Structures are given as structure tokens and as C-alpha cells.
Amino acid sequence: VARTTLLPGLLKTIAANRKMPLPLQLFEISDVVLKDESKDVGARNCRRFCAIYYNKTPGFEVIHGLLDRTMQLLEVKAARGEGYHIQAADDSTFFPGRCAEIFVRGKSVGRLGVLHPDVINRFELTMPCSALEMDIEPFLGHTAETLLTHDVPMQETIKHQFPAHSQSQAALPSHTPTTKTVFGDMSSQAGLKALNDFLADRSYIEGFAATQADAAVFDAIPSPPSQAFCHLRRWYSHIKSFQTERVRLPSAKSQFVLPPTPPASTNNTSEDDIDLFASDDEEESTEAARIREQRLAEYVAKKSKKPALVAKSSILLDVKPWDDDTDMAKLEECVRSVAMEGLLWGQSKLVPVGYGIKKLQIGCVVEDDKVGTDLLEGAITAFEEYVQSVDVAAFNKI
């Protein structure tokens, strides 16, 4: 089974989260499979980007703005010919007159628009929805025939076939001469790990939007982080997209990058160079940085000791015997003899079925990642002498 479009998956996710606050905005980057007679298997992989906007209003302008922002970051101009443009199209998936086809360098790469009410109703949704789906392989410099990894490196976007603007590349700032931050030295693995742990539950260095603090810490990192630091790599790729407009980012409230270490004094220092009235601000800032590093390390250690949340479920099983001659006490004894890690049996009772036959109704609590209903049913039906079948009467998350 293979997907030919990413849109149904996002609509199913919206349908499962209808009680969440509006608007709901989701996206996915993954592969679809398309027919291709030139391939040995008659099909090929194609990597696509799909985004969806669900709210009380259709929000076509939101999806259109997302397309413009994406093309801006890919440095593709809004123009016919060598750039990109959209034009009206007919597609039964979208509302008539509210669908547009996306063209890049004269080639169609996807569509966007307001979904048709029939499509929305089939997913049991009650509000309008806008969507965008487009092929992103022309911008990556390779095809999706290679293995899909969990992390598509952002630096691949500079390899696309569209001409880059040398002016914007020249405007990128160079790295600061210091790599020392309040998280440690960014040229060391320990410093990168501390920053990675700090960004585990944060999107930015301070606050809820990118600031000059993010830009300063970004410049202090001498090279892109490795795949081992997943949170840091996610933040690094995101802040990298702001490089051409970083001068407009809000000012930082705190200093996260420490000043360069002053050169060591030499024996040629004269008495005139000694300032007897100099302040101790430099020593105080170093001490403050040490305290911050110590507190950050204590916070990371405390957080690592926090026990992980164990997901559990309450299951009610109907165990049916073969006939009215089946020893129900023995049947229950067999069922309770099933022992697994993460399984706890509860109360039981006999429920009449008909013609003098009773079924055993028994409850249990299981840990979701250790015990599944299929595994549980298979273990019980192994007692073929007593058990005819097992059904799940109720299943509730705890």
C-alpha cells in the first residue's frame, strides 16, 4: 500500500484533533508513489510538501502566503518564465473557482486552494479548510529514489537549479571571533550538548520569537551541528532561514555570548598601564557565567532523572466458552495464568449469553508499549480446550 498524495493523512490528523483550539495548521514532508512506465517496477517515489489550514474561515490567503514565503526562502522570484506563478485550475478536490495550479519555470509542481465541502464532510469536518501540496524535488538537487531519512538537511536547498542571488549571500554575517557562551564553548561537544538540552523544549533562546540572542548564539557555533544533536540542529536550520533579515530581529534581553578572552599580560607592562581604579565588572561577569553554567547543568541533571510517563489502557475482554459443559472456573484460571510484563488482571464476572451458556467478562490494565490486544487475545485462545473466542468489549486509555 502506498500513498499518491499527502492530503488525506493531514485531514485524518485534523479530524482526530477537532477539539483542539483553532486554527489548526499542519504540514508534512514525505514521499508519494506515482506511476512511471520507464521504471522497472512501473512506479517511482516523489518527495512532496503538503500544508493545511483549518479554521472558521477558509484562509486561502494564509496558504497563498505560505507559498510566497516558501518561494522567498528558496530565492525564486514571483514572475513567469524563470520564476513562479499560479493560475486558475479545475480540480474536484477543491472548491470550484478557489483552486490554483503552481508553475515554476513553466512546469507544474502542485496545487493550492479551498477544499470542496464533499471532501471535508467525508472526513467528518465541519469547518472550511485550505490546503497546499507541491513537489519539492526540483529544489533539493536530488530525487526521492534515495532513502528518506527523518531529517532532510536544510543546506540541500542551495543546490536547486534556480540561480542564487550573490547579493543576499554576500550580506550574510561572518562568525564572531568567540565561541564561548553561557552554555559553554560551542567548539566543544560538551557546550553543544548543553545547548541541545536547553533547546529540547524551546524554539528560541529567549521568548517565543527569534531575537538577536538567537543570531548571536548562531554565529558562535563554528560549523553546522551533527545529527546527534537533533534539537540543536532543528533550531540551527530554523535560525539560518533568518540570515538575510536578521538585522530586523528584536534586540536580546540578556547576553548569551561571552566576550573574547583578553590576551595574557606580558612582562613588558609598565607602571603607566596599571589602572589602580579599574572596576571588577569583568571578573563579576565571568563569575555570573560560571553560576549560569552550574545552574543549567543542575537543571539538565534534574530533568534527566524525571521518570518517563507510562501510557496505560484499561481493557474489558469477553472470553466465550465452547458450550454449557465448559468448566468456567477452570477457564478463568487459565485466563489468569497468562502473565506478561505490564499486565495486571482485575475483576471478572459471568454474563449469560443464551441457551444456558455464559461468557467470562474479565478486566485488565496493560502498559501500551509492552502489551497489545492482539498479543493478549493470542495468549488466551491458546487454551483451545476451554476457549472458543476472545473479543475486546471495551478499551479505554488511562
KAVENKA-V490795 format. One record per pair of residues at least 4 apart in sequence whose ideal C-beta (glycine too) atoms are under 8 Angstrom apart, sorted by the first residue. I is the first residue (numbers start at 1). GAP is how many residues later the second one is. Records with the same first field share a line. If there is no record, write none. Layout:
I=GAP / GAP
This chain:
2=30 / 31 / 41
3=5 / 6 / 27 / 28 / 29 / 30
4=28 / 29 / 30
5=27 / 43 / 45 / 128
6=4 / 22 / 24 / 26 / 42 / 44 / 127
7=4 / 43 / 45 / 86 / 124 / 126
8=4 / 115
9=4 / 19
10=4 / 16 / 17 / 18 / 40 / 41 / 42 / 121
11=4 / 41 / 108 / 112 / 114 / 118
12=4 / 111
13=4 / 13
14=4 / 10 / 12 / 38 / 40 / 109 / 111 / 115
15=108 / 109 / 110
17=7
18=107 / 108
20=4
22=32 / 33 / 34 / 105
23=30 / 31 / 32 / 36
24=28 / 29 / 30 / 31
25=26 / 27 / 28 / 29 / 37
26=25 / 26
27=22 / 23 / 24 / 25
28=21 / 22
29=18 / 19 / 20 / 21 / 107 / 123
30=17 / 18 / 118
31=14 / 15 / 16 / 17 / 113 / 117
32=13 / 14 / 15 / 16
33=10 / 11 / 12 / 13
34=9 / 10 / 12
35=7 / 8
36=6 / 7 / 8
37=5
39=4 / 5
44=99 / 101
45=98 / 99 / 100 / 103
46=89 / 91 / 97 / 98
47=88 / 89 / 90 / 93 / 96 / 97 / 101
48=62 / 85 / 86 / 87 / 88
49=21 / 83 / 84 / 85 / 87
50=81 / 82 / 83 / 84
51=12 / 15 / 80 / 81 / 82
52=77 / 78 / 79 / 80
53=6 / 9 / 10 / 76 / 77 / 78
54=71 / 73 / 74 / 75
55=4 / 72 / 73
56=71 / 72
57=71
58=40 / 56 / 70 / 71 / 72
59=4 / 69 / 71
60=4 / 38 / 52 / 53 / 54 / 70
61=4
62=4 / 68
63=4 / 49 / 50 / 67 / 68 / 69
64=4 / 22 / 48
65=4
66=4 / 66
67=4 / 19 / 35 / 45 / 65 / 67
68=4 / 10
69=4
70=4
71=5 / 6 / 7 / 13
72=4
73=84 / 168
74=65 / 83 / 86 / 88
75=87 / 89 / 90 / 93
76=7 / 8 / 28 / 86
77=5 / 6 / 7
78=5 / 6 / 7
79=4 / 5 / 6
80=5 / 23 / 26
81=24 / 25
82=23 / 80 / 81
83=21 / 22
84=18 / 19 / 20 / 21
85=18
86=14 / 15 / 16 / 17 / 26
87=13 / 14 / 16
88=9 / 11 / 12 / 13
89=10 / 11 / 12 / 22
90=6 / 9
91=8 / 20 / 22
92=24
93=6 / 22 / 23 / 26
94=4 / 5 / 17 / 19 / 20 / 21 / 22
95=4 / 18 / 19 / 20 / 21 / 22
96=20
98=15 / 16
99=12 / 13 / 14 / 15
100=11 / 12 / 13
101=7 / 9 / 10
102=6 / 7 / 8 / 9 / 10 / 32
103=4 / 5 / 6
104=5 / 34
105=57
107=31
109=25 / 26 / 29
110=22 / 23 / 24 / 25
111=21 / 22 / 23
112=18 / 19 / 20 / 21 / 22
113=17 / 18
114=14 / 15 / 16
115=4 / 5 / 13 / 14 / 15 / 16
116=4
117=4
118=4
119=4
120=5 / 6 / 7 / 8 / 9
121=4
125=4
136=4
137=5 / 6 / 7
138=22 / 23
139=18 / 21 / 23
140=12 / 16 / 17 / 19 / 20
141=15 / 18 / 19 / 20
142=4 / 14 / 17
144=4
151=76 / 79 / 82
152=4
153=84
154=83 / 86 / 87
155=69
158=6
164=4 / 5
165=4
166=4
167=4
168=4 / 76
171=72 / 73
172=71 / 72
173=42 / 46 / 70 / 73
174=45
175=44 / 45 / 46 / 47
176=40 / 43 / 44 / 81
177=83
178=42 / 79 / 80 / 81 / 82 / 83
179=6 / 7 / 8 / 12 / 41 / 42 / 43
180=4 / 5 / 6 / 40 / 77 / 78 / 80 / 81
181=4 / 5 / 10 / 14 / 36 / 39 / 75 / 76 / 77
182=73 / 74 / 76 / 107 / 110 / 111 / 114
183=8 / 11 / 12 / 15 / 34 / 73 / 110 / 113
184=4 / 6 / 7 / 10 / 11 / 109
185=5 / 6
186=5 / 6 / 9 / 31 / 34 / 35 / 36
187=4 / 35
188=4
189=4
190=4
191=4
192=4 / 29 / 33 / 37 / 40
193=4 / 36
194=4 / 99 / 102 / 103 / 106
195=4 / 22 / 34 / 37
196=4 / 29 / 33 / 34 / 35 / 36
197=34 / 103 / 106
198=4 / 98 / 102
199=4 / 32 / 33 / 35 / 36
200=31
203=5 / 32 / 35
204=4 / 5 / 6 / 7 / 9 / 10 / 31
205=6 / 8 / 9 / 12 / 47 / 51
206=5 / 7 / 46 / 47 / 48 / 50
207=4 / 46
209=41
210=4 / 5 / 28 / 29 / 32 / 39
211=4 / 38 / 39 / 40 / 41 / 42
212=4 / 34 / 37 / 38 / 39 / 40
213=4 / 39 / 40 / 41 / 43
214=4 / 21 / 25 / 28 / 35
215=4 / 24 / 27 / 31 / 34
216=4 / 36 / 40 / 41
217=4 / 39 / 40
218=18 / 21 / 22
219=38
220=37
221=4 / 15
224=9 / 12
225=4 / 7 / 8 / 11
226=7
227=6
229=4
230=4
231=4
232=4
233=4
234=4
235=4
236=4
237=4
238=4
239=4
242=4 / 7
245=4
252=4
258=27 / 28 / 31
259=26
265=4
269=4 / 5
270=4
280=4
281=4
282=4
283=4
284=4
285=4
286=4
287=4
288=4
289=4
290=4
291=4
292=4
293=4
294=4
295=4
296=4
297=4
298=4
299=4
300=4
301=4
302=4
310=57 / 59
311=56 / 57 / 58 / 86 / 87
312=53 / 54 / 55 / 56 / 85 / 86
313=52 / 53 / 55 / 82 / 83 / 84 / 85
314=49 / 50 / 51 / 80 / 81 / 82 / 84
315=48 / 49 / 50 / 51 / 58 / 61 / 77 / 79 / 80
316=45 / 46 / 47 / 76 / 77 / 78 / 79
317=18 / 44 / 45 / 46 / 47 / 59 / 60 / 63 / 73 / 74 / 75 / 76
318=33 / 41 / 42 / 43 / 72 / 73 / 74 / 75
319=12 / 16 / 40 / 41 / 42 / 43 / 61 / 68 / 70 / 71
320=33 / 39 / 67 / 68 / 69 / 70 / 71
321=5 / 7 / 10 / 36 / 37 / 38 / 39 / 65 / 66 / 67
322=4 / 64 / 65 / 66
323=34
324=31 / 32 / 33 / 34
326=5 / 60
327=4 / 59
328=4 / 22 / 30 / 32
329=4
330=4 / 56
331=4 / 29 / 52 / 55 / 56
332=4 / 16 / 28 / 30
333=4
334=4 / 46 / 49 / 52 / 53
335=10 / 13 / 25 / 27 / 45 / 48 / 52
336=9 / 26
338=5 / 38 / 41 / 42
339=4
340=30 / 31 / 35 / 36 / 39
341=26 / 29 / 30
342=24 / 25 / 27 / 28 / 29
343=21 / 22 / 23 / 24 / 27 / 28 / 33
344=20 / 21 / 22
345=17 / 18 / 19
346=16 / 17 / 18 / 19
347=15 / 16
348=12 / 13 / 14 / 15
349=11 / 12
350=8 / 9 / 10 / 11
351=7 / 8 / 9 / 10
352=5 / 6
353=4 / 5 / 6
361=32
364=12
365=33
366=4 / 5 / 6 / 10
367=4
368=4
371=4 / 5
372=4
373=4 / 19 / 22
374=4
375=4
376=4 / 14
377=4 / 13 / 15
378=4
380=7 / 10
381=6 / 8 / 9
383=4
